[in-house]
């Protein structure tokens, strides 16, 4: 070709370097490469399914926590520690701090 431009020569050197790396790789010319690729694709699909399942579990936990939060708000409203717009009053804050200290001290 006899091209003497520096960027072209650099690209040709990079290509040859990558070809050498490709040939020296352990899987190059491996007799079971198709089976290995198939098992890798199955593994990646299983990994994607696992991530989806984890996301669903996280969403379900969030919904359960929201239901618990609604119940807690209702109890605070009935006890008078919370207004009808779900704003915690000062006595509710004191009560919550007391309960938190009670459960953290007595449970350990």
Order of alpha helices (4+ residues) and beta strands (2+ residues): alpha-alpha-alpha
